[in-house]
């Protein structure tokens, strides 16, 4: 087992014998989206996202509004 030097945001370093995690994706990881499909949950998608038009930050606000309504009303 190898040891690691861990440094916190405020500069304190400790030597750890715990293995560190490698957050890089493996080379054989599957794609999350498939080319030619529309990513998103249909319930929370903005109309322009469904129509495959240009999507900007308004689509995220639309989805947030849908989510808040879903939380408030069930």
C-alpha positions in Angstrom: 0.0 0.0 0.0 1.4 3.4 -0.9 1.1 6.5 1.2 -0.1 9.9 0.0 0.5 13.4 1.0 -2.9 15.2 1.4 -3.0 19.0 1.5 -6.1 20.9 2.7 -7.3 24.3 1.4 -5.7 26.1 4.3 -2.2 24.6 3.8 -2.1 21.7 6.4 -0.4 18.6 5.0 -0.7 15.1 6.4 0.7 11.8 5.3 -2.0 9.2 4.8 -1.8 5.5 4.3 -5.3 5.4 2.7 -5.3 4.8 -1.0 -6.3 7.8 -3.1 -9.1 7.7 -5.5 -8.5 8.2 -9.2 -11.4 10.3 -10.6 -10.4 10.0 -14.2 -12.7 8.1 -16.4 -11.5 4.8 -17.7 -10.8 4.6 -21.5 -13.5 2.0 -22.0 -16.3 4.0 -20.2 -19.6 4.0 -22.1 -20.9 7.2 -23.5 -23.6 8.9 -21.5 -25.4 10.3 -24.5 -25.9 8.6 -27.9 -25.4 10.7 -31.0 -28.7 11.6 -32.6 -30.8 11.5 -29.4 -32.2 14.4 -27.4 -30.7 14.4 -23.8 -33.0 15.3 -21.0 -36.1 14.3 -19.1 -39.1 15.0 -21.2 -41.1 16.2 -18.2 -38.6 19.0 -17.5 -37.5 19.9 -21.0 -38.0 23.3 -22.5 -40.0 23.5 -25.8 -37.0 24.6 -27.8 -35.0 21.7 -26.5 -37.7 19.2 -27.7 -37.9 21.0 -31.1 -34.0 20.8 -31.4 -33.8 24.5 -31.7 -31.0 26.6 -30.2 -30.9 26.1 -26.4 -29.5 28.7 -24.0 -29.8 29.5 -20.3 -33.5 29.9 -20.6 -34.0 26.2 -21.0 -32.2 25.7 -17.6 -34.6 28.2 -16.0 -37.6 26.5 -17.5 -36.4 23.1 -16.1 -35.8 24.7 -12.7 -39.3 26.1 -12.7 -40.7 22.7 -13.7 -38.7 21.1 -10.9 -39.9 23.6 -8.3 -43.5 23.1 -9.4 -43.1 19.3 -9.1 -41.6 19.7 -5.6 -44.4 22.0 -4.5 -47.4 20.1 -5.9 -46.1 16.5 -6.1 
